[in-house]
Amino acid sequence: MSSKNDGFKDFVLDQLTDLRSLTARAMFGGYGLYHRSTFFGIIHNGRLYFKVTTSTLSRHTDHGMKPFRPNTKQTLKSFYEVPIDILEDAEALTQWATDAAEQ
């Protein structure tokens, strides 16, 4: 993994400091985010994706965000990109992460 992506991972983890029991594990050529034992997020190629449900999907699509697509043949529609304005707001990001982890 490149240091650029590691820097982005570090930024995301810093933004989520208030989310206790958060861990990041290497996977998918990026990182999987876990709250306790619940897998709820993916960091991949400088982007952050959270797990969605029917109740949280619209908050992502209303911002024009797309599902996680690790390669041209695979799309995971249960994970959607987090918009930059949420990513830059630690309080909002923590709430979105909490919502994703509680699904």
N, C-alpha and C positions, 0 to 999 in steps of 0.2 A: 504494500500500500504506500502511496506517495505521502510525503510529509504534508503536502497541501491538504489531502483528505484527512490526515491525522489532525491537522490544525482546525479543520471544520468540525471534526468530532469533538475536539477539546472545547471549541466555541459552544457547540450544542450542549455538552455536559455542563459547562459553566452557566449557560442560560437556565438549565434545569436544576440548579443547585438546591432549590427548595423542595424538590421531589426526592424524598428520602428513599433509600434502598434501590437506587437507580444504578444499573450496571450496563456496560457496553461490551459485547463480545464479537470478535472477528467472525464474519460470515458474508456470503454472497459477494466477496471481493470488497466488502465494506464492513459495516458493523450492525449488529442487532441490538436494539435497546430493550432492556427488561426492567420492569418494576416488580421487585421481589422475584417471583418465578414467571411472571406474565410477560410474554413477548408482545410488544406493542408498537415498536418503531424500527425503522431501517435508515441508516445513513449510507448513501451510495453515491459516488461521483459528485461529492459536494452538494448533495441535496438530502433533505430530511423528509421521510414519509411516516405517517401514522396510520395505525389500523382504524378502519371506519366501519360503521354500521349504517343502517337505513336512517337512523336519527342524526348521525354526524356527517354523512356523506355530503350533504348540501353545503355545509360550511366550507368544504374544500372546492367543490365544483363552482360555487358562487364566486370564488376568487380565480376561476379559470384553471385550477390545478388538475393534473392528470394522474392516473394510477401509476404505480411502480412498474417499470418495464426494464428488467435487468438485461434483456437482450431482445433482438428483433422478433424472436419466436415465442416470447413469454411475457405475459402481462398479469400482474397480481392485482385484481380489482378490489381486494380487501385492504390495500394500503394505498393512500393518496399523498401526494406531495403537500408539505406545509408551506403556505405562502410566506414570502419574505417579511411582510409587515408583522406577522405573528412570530416568526423566528426571531426578529429583533426586539420583541417585547417579552421579556422574561416572565412576567406575570401571566400574560395571555398564553404563552407557550406552555407554561407549567399547567395551566388549566386544560389546554387541549391534550397534553400528554396524560394528565390524570384521567380525562374522559376516555382516551384511547386505551389506557391500561385497565380501566374498570369494565370494559366490554366483555 
